[in-house]
Amino acid sequence: MEGSLIDRNSFRESNQRCISVEGTSNVTISHNTAHKTLGHCIYIGFESESNLIANNLVSDTIDISYSDRLSGETDYDACAFVNRYNPNHYANNVAVAAEM
């Protein structure tokens, strides 16, 4: 929903993404933390534009192993922040210690 705020959440050992946004505009994703998560952590999908992603901390993103993949799984190589559609705005985010 336009104008929504997704903030001050914590994610620990999530098995598939932390925040996933598809077809959304003018949403703010801020002040979230994530640690030891599988696959992409903050995913901005297709037809999502003019969103603000700010002041988030993501640590230890982990690739999804071949044996643990679900049918249709696309997060083979983990990434803290994924942007599939432009333009979106990123500010003051931190991503550290990805596993491969």
C-alpha positions in Angstrom: 0.0 0.0 0.0 1.4 3.3 -1.0 2.8 5.3 1.9 3.3 2.3 4.1 6.2 2.0 6.6 8.1 -1.3 7.3 10.4 -0.5 10.1 12.1 -1.7 13.4 11.8 -5.4 12.7 14.4 -8.0 13.4 15.0 -11.2 11.5 17.1 -14.1 12.8 17.8 -17.3 10.9 15.0 -16.7 8.4 14.7 -19.5 5.9 13.7 -17.4 2.9 14.1 -13.6 2.6 13.3 -11.1 5.3 11.3 -8.4 3.5 9.9 -8.9 0.0 8.1 -6.2 -1.9 6.5 -6.7 -5.3 4.5 -4.1 -7.3 4.7 -1.5 -4.6 5.6 2.2 -4.8 6.3 4.9 -2.2 7.0 2.5 0.7 9.7 3.2 3.3 11.7 0.2 4.6 13.9 1.4 7.5 15.7 0.5 10.7 15.4 -3.2 10.3 18.0 -5.7 11.3 18.7 -9.2 10.0 21.2 -11.9 11.0 22.0 -15.3 9.5 19.3 -15.4 6.9 19.0 -17.7 3.9 18.8 -16.2 0.4 18.1 -12.6 -0.4 17.3 -10.5 2.7 15.6 -7.3 1.5 14.1 -7.9 -1.9 12.6 -5.2 -4.1 10.8 -7.0 -6.9 9.3 -6.2 -10.2 7.2 -3.1 -10.7 8.3 -1.7 -7.4 9.6 1.9 -7.7 10.1 5.1 -5.7 10.6 3.2 -2.5 13.0 4.3 0.2 15.3 1.6 1.8 17.3 3.3 4.6 19.2 2.6 7.8 18.9 -1.2 7.6 21.6 -3.6 8.9 22.0 -7.1 7.4 24.7 -9.5 8.5 25.6 -13.1 7.5 23.4 -13.8 4.5 23.8 -17.4 3.5 23.4 -19.1 0.1 20.7 -21.7 -0.1 22.3 -25.1 -0.6 21.3 -27.2 -3.6 19.7 -29.9 -1.3 17.7 -27.3 0.6 16.2 -25.5 -2.5 12.5 -25.6 -3.0 10.8 -25.9 -6.4 10.9 -22.6 -8.1 13.6 -21.2 -5.7 15.6 -18.3 -7.2 17.8 -17.2 -4.3 20.8 -19.4 -5.2 23.4 -16.7 -4.4 22.5 -14.8 -1.3 22.4 -11.0 -1.3 21.6 -8.5 1.4 19.8 -6.1 -0.8 18.3 -7.0 -4.2 16.7 -4.4 -6.5 14.9 -5.9 -9.6 13.2 -2.7 -10.7 14.3 1.0 -10.9 14.3 3.6 -9.6 14.4 3.0 -5.8 16.3 4.9 -3.3 18.9 3.5 -0.9 20.6 5.4 2.0 22.7 4.5 5.0 22.3 0.7 4.8 24.9 -1.7 6.0 25.6 -5.3 4.8 28.4 -7.4 6.2 29.7 -10.9 6.2 27.9 -12.9 3.5 28.6 -16.6 3.3 29.3 -18.5 0.1 
